[in-house]
Amino acid sequence: MRSFTRAGEYSFVDLDHDRIDQRDKCGFGCDRSYKGFMNAINESDIHNIVLSYLVHNCFKDTVESFTSSTGMKQSVDHLEDMEKEKVEIFHFALEGNALEAIELTGQIAPDLLEKNKDLHFDLLSLRFVELVCSRKCTEALEFAQSKLTPFGKVQKHLKKLEDFIALLAYEEPEKSPMFHLLSSEYRQNVADSLNRAILAHANLPSHSALERLIQQTTVVRQHLSQECGKGIHHFL
């Protein structure tokens, strides 16, 4: 690109060089900030963040293995957070033992499921799925009529109820279009929702420090990317 100089003369500006230079400056600045941030992190801080995540999500066996392999000592706070009942409830739901999860939840948080109809419905659906997988179709239908049908007054529950009932029409429900309702991923989602609800009921953070850190890091990275992009775009 040409630019004017004195006496009406032209000189040429190397825009490609300027773009590369700006990009390198931006990249170097971001990279230097990142390295400085990483150097400021203490290894014990990382261990504590990972440990809090494991405790938050009731991975008791993993907590024991992690603390043993890293030489950490579980603090009183971590032990208190990992209450026996909460761990049992989480694993009951994860394994599809919904009735046990519901009963124990009622003991430690009596009004939780009454106030959270969506979660209550999802837990009951795990019991229905358990019966379907066991090929107890008659019992599954009776359970749906007595426990799930009352939720059908709400449109979003009605749609899910129809999907669950449709499982009974297949000799092999695992091969039906609704097979995802029988998956471990579905149970995991329900168990996670229940765990977060119990934590919130106890006025504890519903998400672990690691999850919040990842969310914050994602936002910062997006912001930095946009800022660097603006600098580059200026020369395009």
Helices and strands as residue ranges (DSSP letters): E 2-4, G 6-8, E 10-12, H 15-39, H 43-56, H 60-70, H 76-81, H 84-94, H 98-108, H 112-115, H 117-133, H 137-143, I 144-148, G 149-153, H 155-166, G 167-169, G 173-175, G 179-182, H 184-201, H 209-233
